[in-house]
C-alpha cells in the first residue's frame, strides 16, 4: 500500500480479513476467555465492516478501527443480561503449541481489560500510546493496567512454582 492511500473496506474485504483475522480473534479470545464467544465477536466485527463499508486513511487506521470494534463487541457481550443468566461451558480449544495452552491458562483469571492490554502489548506488539488510543484510555492508565496485569501473572507463576 502506498502512503496516504485510502482504503475502502468494501473493495478488498477478503484481503482485510486475511490480514487482520488473527488480530480480531486473538483479542476477542483474550477479552472473553471463551473460543465460542471469540468466534461470535469475530463474526460481528467483520459483519459490521462488510455491512457498512468505510473509508480508512491507511492500514493503521483500519487496524485501530478493528481493535476498537472488537473491544466494544466483547464489552457488550460480557455485560449482556443473557450472559449473566447463563452458565459457561468449558472450552476444549485446540492449541498449536503447549505454550499457547499455558498462556491462556495464566491469562484467563485476569480481568478482561488486563487480558486485553497484555495481548495488545505482547501479542500484537502495539505501543502503550496505540493501546491507549484504541481503548480510549490515557497512556498512563495503560501502563498501570500493564503493571497490575504483570503483578497478577507474577503471583500466579509463584503460586504454581511453589505448589507444583
Helices and strands as residue ranges (DSSP letters): E 7-8, H 13-32, H 35-51, E 55-56, H 59-79, H 81-84, H 98-107, H 112-118, I 119-123, H 128-135, H 139-163
